Amino acid sequence: MTLTETILARASGRRHVAPGENVWVQADLLLTHDVCGPGTIGVFHREFGRDAKVWDRQKIVIIPDHYIFTADSLSNRNVDILRDFVREQGLPYFYDVIDDPQGHWKFDASRGQLKRQYGGRFAGVCHTAMPEKGHVRPGEVLFGTDSHTCMAGAFGEFATGIGNTDAGFVMGTGKLLLKVPETMRFYLEGELPRGVMAKDVILHVIGAIGFDGATYRAMQWDGPGASALSIDDRMTIANMAIEAGGKNGIFAADQKTFDFVDARCRANGTKADYQPAVAEGEQKFVYDEKFDLSKLEPTVAMHPDPGNRALAKTLGHIHLDRAYIGSCTGGKTSDFLAFAEVVKGRRVAIDTFGVPATPQVVDDLHKAQLGGQSAWSVLESAGVQMTENASCAACLGGPADTFGRVNKPGLNCISATNRNFPGRMGNKESKVFLASPYTVAASALTGRITDPREFL
């Protein structure tokens, strides 16, 4: 069996599963956030009763992160709904925006968007915060009410997004009926050349198979090239499995995985035991291709979908109005350090927004030194508008006052985020071009899509 089949077989109490079979899968964890959480809670109450208790208090993680730093009253209310439910159920893993468990969240627009407006427990973007807070473990099953839940596949677990109805059922029973997906294997060889990042890998692959090329399939990443990738690189690639229609993306757990997971579980006091999945015997793949990392170049996904790829060096004629770095995919510490490497000692030519994925990333950037300057100072000196309010922000548009949102028609934005369908970052008449932090940084400096190797 493949990695995905091995995990699903174990989670369904079976010795063997095959693609196409429908099996009842036991969840190890359910994740929800402020956009889908209220709906999930509503389904749970409707189907199980107003006084019902969740199946396991220790296995539900709630992280408000999407529409947070906005004065929109309905968005603020959603966080209050989560808090009320957490208090009723006694859930320990709620990463609230505020410290007062009896309080109400309200964004103070008069204080502006740049300085911190959150309490000590706030975690930031859920997909980046989950591993940071010790909630991902090899061999486990994670369901989340967000399509990018597949990011946790970087840690050798089966992680996939589900809707509110399914999540409400999981919340009450701890299990879900799933069809076992076919598996596509992407065998990586070689090493990434200078100027090429993990984002370029996944954009290249999605361009090769199409933005629907992995529909309801597992995307398994193997080979020496995959093993050489950092944890952050694997997270970037697994995150965008859904951009090819994938059910999940998954890397085999190795020592890098174990070291990361063990450290985060110890630091946060979360469950420390797990059983990694190991693919044994014959693995059957519906697609099996090799990709030589050493031959890749900086790549861009053009409007209107993540599969519309082109090489950055061929797109210098495309004028840009805005650059953006952030989100679960592009807002990690390593992403900002790569961006800072390019812009250090220079000034951006267009409006450029930086949104760290988590408060930990904010702290890292204030502490990290680049030539005697903090990385945060390097970015600000280059003209990047940096906010300490870690969140999804403009990655998915949001209310009109969302930091970095593209509010005007006809604007071109190059972004380190993960999705570029029309209207994704705001106005539906704008265009979003997806690229690596290196490419976004170089393009911010010139005001046109630029190959970052010009600056490295």
N, C-alpha and C positions, 0 to 999 in steps of 0.2 A: 504493500500500500504506500501511497505518497504521504508526505507529512500531514497534509490536511485530512486525508482519509484515516490515518493513524490516530489523530487527535479525536476525530468524530466517532471513530469506533470505540475508543476508550470512554468518551463522554456519554455514549449511548448504551454502554454495558455489553457491547458485542465484540466478538473476536475479529470480525471482518466486516467492512462496508464497501460498497462499490458505487461509482458515479450513477446518479439517477435514482438511487434508493431513498425513500423517505424514512427518517429515523428521528426518534425523540431524543433530543440532546440536553444533557444537564448543564446548566450554566455555572461557571465559577464566579462570574461577576456581571452585574448590570450597571451600565453607565448612562446617565442622562444629564441634561443641562437646562438652561433657562428657557430655550425656545420650545423644546419638545417635552420637558419635564412636566409642566402643568397639564398638557394633554394626556400624557402617560398616567399621571395621577388620577385624572378624570376617568380614564378607562378602567383603572384599577378599582376605584370606588364604585363605578357603575356595575362592574361584573362580579366583584367579590363582597361588596357591601361597604357602607360608610365606616363601619367600625372594624373592618378587616385589618389584619396585620400582614406585613410583607413576609415573603417566605424565609428570608434570612437577613437580619439587620447588618451583618458583617459583610454582606456580598453586594451591597448597593452603594455606588459612588455617585454623588451629585455635585456637579461643578458648574456654577453659573459663569458664562464666558462670552456669549454671543452678543446680545444687545445690552451691554452693561453701562458703559460710560456715555449715556445719553439722557437728556432731560425728558424723553418720551415717557409719559406716566404709565402706559400699559406695559412697556418693557421693564420699568422699575417694579411694577406690581408683580410681574412674573417671578422675580427673585423672592418676593415676600411669600408667594404661594409655595415655593420650594421650602422656605424656612418653616412655615407653618406645618407642612407635611413632615419634615424632618423632626420637628419637636414632638408631634403626635406619635411618630413611629419610634423615636429614640435612635435615630440613625447616626452612627459615629463619623461617617465619612462624607461630611458636607463642608465644602470649601467656600464659605460665605464671603460676600463682598464686605460685610461689616462684622464687627466683633460682638455686638449685642444680640443675643439669641432671641430677645423679645422685641427687637427694633424693627425699623422699616427702612428699606433702601431708597435713597433719593440722590441722584447725581446733582452736584452743585455746579451748574454751568458757569457761575460767576467766577469760580476758581480756575477756569480754563481746562484744557485737555492735557496739558503737558505734565503737570505735577501729580504725584500719587494721590488717589482718592479711594483707598481700600484699606481694610483691616489686616491684621496679622495672619489670618488663616486663608486669605484669598489665594487661589492657585493659578489663575490665568487660563490659557486655552487648554481645554480638557485633554486633547490627545497628546500634548506635550507634557501636561501635568501628571497624567496617569503614570507613566514610568518614573517621573521625577519623584512622585509621592509613594512609590513602592506598590503600585497596583497592577503591574504586569508581570507574568511569570510564564516561563516556557511550558508548553504542553497543556495550558489551560484554555478555556473557552470564554471569550469576552463578547457580550452583546452590548451595543450602544445605540442610542437614538440619534445617530449622526453617521452620514455615509463615510466619513473619514476615520471611523473607528478602526478601519483596516490598518492604520498606522502601527498598531501594537503587534502586527504580524512580524515586525522587525525583531521581536524577541522570541520567536519560535512558538507563538500561540495562534490559535484560530480566533480571529477578531473580525467582526463584521457589523455593519450597520443594519438596524431594523426600524420599523415604523412604530408609532405610538401604541397601536393595538397589540402588536406582538410584545412590545415592552411591558404593557400593562399585564399581559398574561404571564410573562416571565417574572414580573414583580410579585405576582401572587402564587406562582407555582415553582419557579426556579428552573423551568424547562421550556423547550420550544421544538416544534416539529420542523425539521429541515430536510431539504433535498440535498444529497451529497453532490458537490460540484465536481465536474471534470477538472483535471489539473493541466495547466500549461507550464512547461519548464523553460526558464531563461538561464542558460548556462553562460556565466561570465568568465572571460579569460583576460589576461593582460592587466595593465595598470592605467589608472586615469592620468592623462598627460596634463601638463601645466595649463591652467586656465579652464579646465573641464571639471565639473562637479557632479555629484550624484543626481542633481536635478536634470542635467543634460542626459544622463543615462535613461531616466524614466521618460523624458520627453522624446528621446530617440526611439525607444521601444514602443511607446504609444503611437508615434508617427508611423512605425513599421506595421503595427497590427490594426490600427484604427481605434477611434475613441469608443467603439463598441466591440472591439476585437476579442475581449476577454469576458463578454457578458455571461454572468453567473458561472464563472470559472475561477478556480484558484490559480494565482500566479506564484509559482515557486521559483525562488532565486537560488541557484546553485553555482558551484565551480570555484576555482581559486580566486577569481576576481571578486566574487561575492564575499568570500571569507576575508579578503583583504580590506573590505570596506569598513569604515568606522560605524559605531552604533548610530550616530547622527545620520550618516549616509544611508544606512538601511532604513531608518525611520522615514527619510525623504522619499525613498523609492516605494516602500510599502504603503505609505500614505496615499499615493496616487494610483493604486490599483483600481480604485473605483472610477478613475478618469478614463479607464479603458473598459468600464463596465464590470470589472472583476467582483466576485463575491468576497474574496479576501486576497491578500498578498502575504507571503510567508518566507522567512529565512530560517535555515536550520540554526538552532541554538548552539553556540560554541563557548569557548572560555571567555571571550569578550562579553558575551551575553550574561554568563553566570556572574562574572565580576561586577557588572553593572547592576544586575537585579539584586544580587546579594547585598551590595552596598546600600542600595536604596531601601530595601526592606528593613535592614538593620537601622538605618537612619530614621525611618518613619514608624518603626514598630509594627509593620504590617506582616501578614503571613509569610513566613520564610521558607516553608517547605514546598517543593514542586517536583514534578516528574517530567523531564524533557521528553519530547516525542522524537523518536528515531525511525526514519523510514527503513524498513527491512524487507528483504526479498525483492521481487520484481515490482518496479514502479511503472505504471502505464500512463503515458501522457498523450493528450489529444493534440499537443503541439510541443515540439522540442527543438529549440534553436540555440546556436552559439552566437555570442556577441563579444567582439574583441574591444575591450575598453580603450586600448591604446590608439584605436583608430577613430575614436569619437572626437567631435569638435563642439564648441559652444553652440547650443541649439535653442531655438525659440519656437513656442507654440503660438501661432498667429490667430487672430480673431477668425471664426467664432467658436473654436473648440480646441481641446488639448491635443488632438491628433493632427492638427494642421501645422505641421512642423516645417522649419527651414533653418538653414545655418545662419548664425548671427552675422557672419561676414558678408552675406549676400543681401542684408536688409538695411544697409546704411542710408537708403533713400527714405526710410519711414521716419517722419518727424514725430517727436514725442512731446507731450504736455506735462507728464507727471511720471514719477517713479515711486515705487512702494516696496518696502521690505517688511515682512512680518508673516503671521499666521502659523498654524501648526507645522506646515511644510517649510516655511522660510524664515521663521522667527526664532530659531534656536541660537544659542551663543555662537556656535561655529559659523552660522550663516552671517551674523553681524560682523564677526571678526574677518571673514572673507571680504565682505563689503567694505569694511574699514581699510583693509589692505590696499584696495584699489583707490579709494578717495583720499587717503592720508596726504596732507599737504596740498590738496586741490580743492576746488569749489564746484558744487553741482550747478548745472546750467538751467535746471527746471525744478519745479516744486517736488520735493522728495520727502516722503514720510516713512518713519521707522517705528514699528510697533512690536516690541519684544513679546514673545509667546507667554512668558511667565515672569513673576516677580524675581525668581532666581536668575533669569537671564538679565534683568535690569541690574541686579546686584553684581553679576559676573562682569558686565560691561563697565560698570563703575570701577571695578577692581583691576581688570585686565589692563596691562600696560603695553603700549605700542610706541617705542621710541621716547619713553619718558612721559607720555601722555596716557590718560585713561582712554580706553576704546570709546567710551561715551563722549569724551571731549573731542576725540578725533572726528567722530561723526557729526557732532554739533558744529565744530569748526569748519567742516566741509559744507555746512549749510543744510544738513539733514534735520528735519523737524522730528525730534525724538520725544515720544511720550513714555512716561513711567507706568501708565495705566495699561498693563498687559491684558490683551483681549483679542478676540477675533477681529474687532474693528471693521475696517472697510473691505476685508476679504470677501464678505458676502453682502456688501451694501449696507443694510441696516437703516435706521431712521436718518433723516436729512442732516442731523448734527453730528453724525458719527465721524470720528477723526479719520481724515484721509479719504473720505467717501468722494466718489466722482459724481458731482451733482450737476454738471453741465453737459449738454449733448455735444457730440463731435470731438470729445477729448480722446487722445491716445495715451494709455497708461501702460508702462512696462512694470511687471510685478513678479515678486518671488513667491507668490501664492500658488494655489493649485487648480484653479478653475477659471475659465474665461468665456463662459456662455454669455450671450447678450444680456446686459443688465446685472451681471453678477456683482460688480463693484459699485453699482449705483445706477446712473442714467442708462437706459437701454439703448440709447443712440451713441454711447461711447464704445471704445474698443480697448480690450485688454490683451496684452502680449505677455505670455508666461516665459520666464527665464531664470537662470541661476542667480544667486546673489552677486557673483562676479559680473555677469552680463548686465544685470540691473544697475550695478554701480557704475560700470563703464558708460552705459547709456545715459545715466543721470548726469555724467560729466559733459557729455557732448550734445545732449538734447535730441539724439537720434539713436536708433538701435545700433549698438557697437560691439564688436568682438572684443572681449576683455583682454585678449592677448596683446592688444595695442598698448595696454597700460601695465602689463606684468612682465 
